[in-house]
């Protein structure tokens, strides 16, 4: 990605972050103007921050939370976490245990992957190949379940299994 470059770690970028304390939209504009990745720049600045404002998911999702702590260079025991709007936690917990994805989102992702160079993800599979596998498996599973209810829920296990069957991929093919 052209936005992930040396300037992500520049002193100018770090100084901008700490002197301006920009809103997300402002930093996105800054990243666009300077051709740097705002996300990677903020990760780089984390160890020098005394206070971090982050959405609940940054701490409650085990994977995201551990990555945040790793980039920040702290453990949960080192933190004082203040949860604002805690009445939203039950809905957040439900949302975190599932996700929605549409064929339209997969189509957008496939176009973006191609625009960015359609990188090889694993052995012979490019980004667009994996997205096509997902699209095909979702369509197949939805067609199987259509009529059961208005909303079709597909388990992650079923999605992976269908992708592997449709593309003749064995579990030994992947580490």
BELSUL-V365332 format. One record per pair of residues at least 24 apart in sequence whose C-alpha atoms are under 6 Angstrom apart, sorted by sequence separation. I is the first residue (numbers start at 1). J is the second residue. D is the distance in whole Angstrom. If there is no record, write none. Layout:
i: <I I>
j: <J J>
d: <D D>
This chain:
i: <47 137 46 47 137 8 43 133 3 3 4 8 3>
j: <72 162 72 73 163 36 71 163 35 36 37 41 37>
d: <4 6 5 6 6 5 6 6 5 4 6 5 5>
